[in-house]
Amino acid sequence: MNIKKRIIRFPRFNYIRVIYLCIFALSLLSVTAEARLELLVFRPVTEFITNNKELIVEGIVRFPEVQRVAVSINTPSGVSELGSLEESLQSLVVDMGSSHSITALLLWPVFENELSLGPRLVNLAFSENGRTFSNRGVLNSTSGMGQEYGEARAEFGEVIKARFVQIDMLDGWQTGRIGIQEVGFLDTNGELLKARIRNMAIALDLDENGESFFLMTTLLKEGENDIAISAIALDPVAGTEDIEEEVESVIVTYIPEVVIEEESLILSDGYKAELNIPAGALMSEIKKISILPLNPDQIQWMSYSDNLRIARNTTPVVAYEVRVSAETPFPTTAKASLERQPPALAVDGNDEYPSTWMTTISSLPVWLKIDLREPHSVGEVIITARVEDGTSYGPNRLTVLVSLDDVDYDEAGVCDECNDKETEIVLSTTPTARYVQIVIEDGKQGNNIQINEVEFRDDEGAKIVSYVPMKSTILARPAELTILYDDSDLSAAGVRKEDNLAIFSWNESMQEWGMVGGEVDLLNNWLSVNLNYLSTFAIFEAVPLVDEVRWSYNPFSPNGDGIADMTTISISLNPESGNQTKVEIFDYNGRLVRTLVHEQTSSGRVSIAWDGKDENGDPVGIGLYIYQVVVGKEVRNGILAVAR
């Protein structure tokens, strides 16, 4: 994938946000005659490209005329942890993948203090296309208390054929919050059908100012995602019944794996960070880069309190963690395998099949067990057998078992007559599993089973891949990191001098923050820096090594008349710097003219005289010269004029 244009534009983001905040602040001071629902999304704020499957959305909703509102978001690839929502769940739209005849709704409630937070009353509507829904009406739902697996149920009393179901939570078993972990349905055979969440809405109680903050997460699908965030009043009063729903939207492009070809790639979180990766910068095994914002309050104070390069009594302004992961094979075991054909190599995601799992001479059935490292919704298992000279050594008959804990396994799919080369086994129930066991009961060549590859796809058809975090990542070519900040970030961090902001990186082995530097753009409120490695980064107010640079005469005239024949540079240093100090003079073509000093400095002030002569002792010509002061990694430069 070649992506050339810059997707996120920070100046546009900054101005829009400032304008929105100004409008929002003014609205707090005025009472309008017309009721108005306001939705302000802080994150994401513009189109961007991401390598992160999980998208975080946050903002503020305001409507002083009501007490409760619902905020909804579409979920292109579902929700990772529905049960972790702190807010009360208001409604869901779920998708079973295809049309089914169903008889009951199954819910797995969140339990808190051994009490069910599931809904007591639900309103259901059904659809075949996900756009037009027919209302079924209100149904009672059990609490799930005392049931196996904590399962709650709402019986339809009839058979309903649908693919999409809208579930509105009307009332809960507990006051204040409704929470569920998963949704499913029963078909006419009593089989469980899992459903993917396509839209989620939460209920928010507004404070005394008629506003509430919200934070929601959604999973992205591969390619372009049109994310729509909307808000609507739940308890409109007289005069507000016809208030239209407020909707904000943003386009997010999700790429599952980093592919560096001939063009650079710009990744972002759509908020305050952007990483520009040039072609050829990454090792080939690196496939995923996650840019994750960190709450500055969660960075331990002891990690920077004694750092001499960080201003006293200040805290991090903005922080980001850049996680880099490599694609690796799934851990795999087998009942039988040849000594030089370990089964882990059979599940490596490599289309070229560099390895083959072969069974030893052992009785059937034989099995292959794969650890997916974390739970996934498994929709399909693809087995590629070895075929040589027209002879297939693949399985003929097999069963797929799945488990979350590697203890209790459930049958999820069977193949009674597998293909010679590639066999696709669709798991109709789309189970959530971490462990998959393939039990081979019969082979094309008896017990001589030879498999080149096993792949897994989720219920969206996306390939399930194993990513392992890398402890350190060195880049072959420097990448550019840009981090945005705003006035509230500066205020919270106690920053006194914005000009001294710098980017620091966390050194895990040294357990300290090291100054990277960066160029501060005071107009657009961002810092940019070139990096040859990826780590955790934070903006701090830095303590400059060089406080002041001043020449006694500028211009000066080394002509021997006794007036300004010499000039002296005075450098005020941070007394705790203890760094090498170097002062050099260059001509306007960048050629070195004279090195005035290059030594270790421990005092707080350095004074060095220049008589206007070069390294050979010859007088320099009249004109402009560039001076450069280097203390540690800090550089100051300017213009010095020589006259006669």
BELKATA-V508971 format. One record per residue. N is the residue number from 1. RES is the residue in one letter. D_LAST is the distance of its C-alpha to the last C-alpha in whole Angstrom. Layout:
N	RES	D_LAST
N	RES	D_LAST
//
This chain:
1	M	61
2	N	58
3	I	56
4	K	53
5	K	52
6	R	51
7	I	54
8	I	53
9	R	50
10	F	49
11	P	47
12	R	50
13	F	52
14	N	50
15	Y	50
16	I	54
17	R	55
18	V	53
19	I	55
20	Y	58
21	L	58
22	C	57
23	I	60
24	F	62
25	A	61
26	L	62
27	S	65
28	L	66
29	L	65
30	S	68
31	V	71
32	T	72
33	A	75
34	E	75
35	A	76
36	R	73
37	L	72
38	E	69
39	L	68
40	L	64
41	V	63
42	F	60
43	R	60
44	P	60
45	V	58
46	T	58
47	E	59
48	F	58
49	I	59
50	T	60
51	N	61
52	N	63
53	K	67
54	E	67
55	L	65
56	I	65
57	V	65
58	E	65
59	G	64
60	I	66
61	V	69
62	R	70
63	F	73
64	P	74
65	E	78
66	V	79
67	Q	79
68	R	79
69	V	77
70	A	77
71	V	74
72	S	75
73	I	73
74	N	74
75	T	74
76	P	74
77	S	75
78	G	76
79	V	75
80	S	75
81	E	76
82	L	78
83	G	80
84	S	76
85	L	76
86	E	76
87	E	77
88	S	80
89	L	81
90	Q	82
91	S	83
92	L	82
93	V	83
94	V	84
95	D	84
96	M	87
97	G	86
98	S	89
99	S	92
100	H	94
101	S	97
102	I	97
103	T	99
104	A	97
105	L	94
106	L	93
107	L	90
108	W	88
109	P	88
110	V	85
111	F	87
112	E	86
113	N	88
114	E	90
115	L	91
116	S	90
117	L	87
118	G	89
119	P	90
120	R	93
121	L	93
122	V	92
123	N	92
124	L	92
125	A	91
126	F	91
127	S	90
128	E	90
129	N	86
130	G	84
131	R	84
132	T	87
133	F	89
134	S	93
135	N	93
136	R	96
137	G	96
138	V	96
139	L	97
140	N	97
141	S	96
142	T	97
143	S	94
144	G	94
145	M	96
146	G	98
147	Q	97
148	E	96
149	Y	93
150	G	92
151	E	93
152	A	94
153	R	96
154	A	97
155	E	100
156	F	100
157	G	103
158	E	103
159	V	101
160	I	98
161	K	96
162	A	93
163	R	89
164	F	87
165	V	88
166	Q	87
167	I	87
168	D	87
169	M	87
170	L	89
171	D	90
172	G	90
173	W	92
174	Q	89
175	T	88
176	G	84
177	R	83
178	I	84
179	G	83
180	I	84
181	Q	83
182	E	85
183	V	87
184	G	90
185	F	93
186	L	96
187	D	98
188	T	101
189	N	102
190	G	100
191	E	97
192	L	94
193	L	91
194	K	88
195	A	85
196	R	82
197	I	80
198	R	79
199	N	78
200	M	78
201	A	78
202	I	77
203	A	79
204	L	76
205	D	77
206	L	75
207	D	74
208	E	74
209	N	71
210	G	73
211	E	70
212	S	70
213	F	68
214	F	69
215	L	68
216	M	70
217	T	69
218	T	71
219	L	71
220	L	69
221	K	71
222	E	69
223	G	67
224	E	67
225	N	68
226	D	68
227	I	68
228	A	70
229	I	70
230	S	72
231	A	74
232	I	77
233	A	79
234	L	82
235	D	84
236	P	83
237	V	84
238	A	86
239	G	83
240	T	81
241	E	84
242	D	82
243	I	78
244	E	77
245	E	76
246	E	72
247	V	70
248	E	67
249	S	66
250	V	64
251	I	64
252	V	63
253	T	63
254	Y	64
255	I	64
256	P	66
257	E	64
258	V	60
259	V	60
260	I	57
261	E	57
262	E	54
263	E	53
264	S	51
265	L	53
266	I	53
267	L	55
268	S	55
269	D	57
270	G	57
271	Y	56
272	K	52
273	A	52
274	E	51
275	L	50
276	N	49
277	I	50
278	P	49
279	A	52
280	G	52
281	A	51
282	L	55
283	M	57
284	S	60
285	E	63
286	I	61
287	K	62
288	K	62
289	I	59
290	S	60
291	I	57
292	L	59
293	P	57
294	L	58
295	N	59
296	P	56
297	D	59
298	Q	60
299	I	57
300	Q	58
301	W	56
302	M	56
303	S	55
304	Y	51
305	S	52
306	D	50
307	N	47
308	L	44
309	R	42
310	I	44
311	A	44
312	R	47
313	N	50
314	T	49
315	T	51
316	P	51
317	V	50
318	V	51
319	A	53
320	Y	54
321	E	56
322	V	56
323	R	59
324	V	59
325	S	63
326	A	64
327	E	67
328	T	70
329	P	74
330	F	76
331	P	78
332	T	81
333	T	85
334	A	88
335	K	91
336	A	91
337	S	89
338	L	88
339	E	86
340	R	83
341	Q	83
342	P	82
343	P	83
344	A	79
345	L	78
346	A	80
347	V	78
348	D	75
349	G	74
350	N	73
351	D	75
352	E	75
353	Y	77
354	P	76
355	S	79
356	T	83
357	W	85
358	M	88
359	T	91
360	T	93
361	I	97
362	S	98
363	S	100
364	L	99
365	P	98
366	V	94
367	W	91
368	L	88
369	K	86
370	I	82
371	D	80
372	L	78
373	R	76
374	E	76
375	P	79
376	H	79
377	S	81
378	V	82
379	G	84
380	E	84
381	V	84
382	I	84
383	I	85
384	T	84
385	A	87
386	R	87
387	V	88
388	E	89
389	D	91
390	G	92
391	T	94
392	S	92
393	Y	92
394	G	91
395	P	93
396	N	96
397	R	97
398	L	95
399	T	94
400	V	91
401	L	91
402	V	88
403	S	87
404	L	85
405	D	86
406	D	87
407	V	90
408	D	92
409	Y	92
410	D	93
411	E	94
412	A	92
413	G	93
414	V	95
415	C	95
416	D	98
417	E	97
418	C	94
419	N	92
420	D	92
421	K	88
422	E	86
423	T	88
424	E	87
425	I	89
426	V	88
427	L	89
428	S	90
429	T	90
430	T	86
431	P	86
432	T	84
433	A	83
434	R	81
435	Y	84
436	V	85
437	Q	88
438	I	90
439	V	93
440	I	94
441	E	98
442	D	99
443	G	97
444	K	97
445	Q	98
446	G	99
447	N	97
448	N	95
449	I	92
450	Q	89
451	I	86
452	N	82
453	E	81
454	V	82
455	E	80
456	F	80
457	R	79
458	D	79
459	D	81
460	E	78
461	G	78
462	A	75
463	K	75
464	I	75
465	V	72
466	S	72
467	Y	68
468	V	67
469	P	64
470	M	61
471	K	60
472	S	56
473	T	55
474	I	52
475	L	50
476	A	49
477	R	47
478	P	45
479	A	47
480	E	45
481	L	47
482	T	46
483	I	48
484	L	48
485	Y	48
486	D	49
487	D	49
488	S	52
489	D	51
490	L	48
491	S	51
492	A	53
493	A	51
494	G	49
495	V	46
496	R	43
497	K	40
498	E	40
499	D	37
500	N	38
501	L	41
502	A	41
503	I	44
504	F	46
505	S	48
506	W	52
507	N	52
508	E	56
509	S	56
510	M	53
511	Q	55
512	E	52
513	W	49
514	G	46
515	M	43
516	V	42
517	G	39
518	G	39
519	E	37
520	V	38
521	D	39
522	L	39
523	L	40
524	N	43
525	N	44
526	W	44
527	L	42
528	S	42
529	V	41
530	N	42
531	L	45
532	N	46
533	Y	49
534	L	52
535	S	53
536	T	53
537	F	50
538	A	49
539	I	47
540	F	46
541	E	43
542	A	41
543	V	39
544	P	36
545	L	34
546	V	31
547	D	31
548	E	27
549	V	24
550	R	21
551	W	17
552	S	17
553	Y	13
554	N	12
555	P	10
556	F	8
557	S	5
558	P	7
559	N	6
560	G	9
561	D	9
562	G	12
563	I	10
564	A	10
565	D	9
566	M	12
567	T	14
568	T	17
569	I	19
570	S	23
571	I	26
572	S	29
573	L	32
574	N	36
575	P	37
576	E	40
577	S	38
578	G	38
579	N	36
580	Q	33
581	T	30
582	K	27
583	V	23
584	E	22
585	I	18
586	F	19
587	D	17
588	Y	18
589	N	21
590	G	22
591	R	22
592	L	21
593	V	18
594	R	19
595	T	22
596	L	21
597	V	25
598	H	28
599	E	31
600	Q	34
601	T	33
602	S	36
603	S	34
604	G	33
605	R	30
606	V	27
607	S	24
608	I	21
609	A	18
610	W	15
611	D	13
612	G	11
613	K	13
614	D	16
615	E	20
616	N	20
617	G	17
618	D	15
619	P	11
620	V	11
621	G	9
622	I	7
623	G	10
624	L	12
625	Y	14
626	I	18
627	Y	19
628	Q	23
629	V	25
630	V	29
631	V	31
632	G	35
633	K	35
634	E	33
635	V	29
636	R	26
637	N	23
638	G	20
639	I	17
640	L	14
641	A	10
642	V	7
643	A	4
644	R	0
//
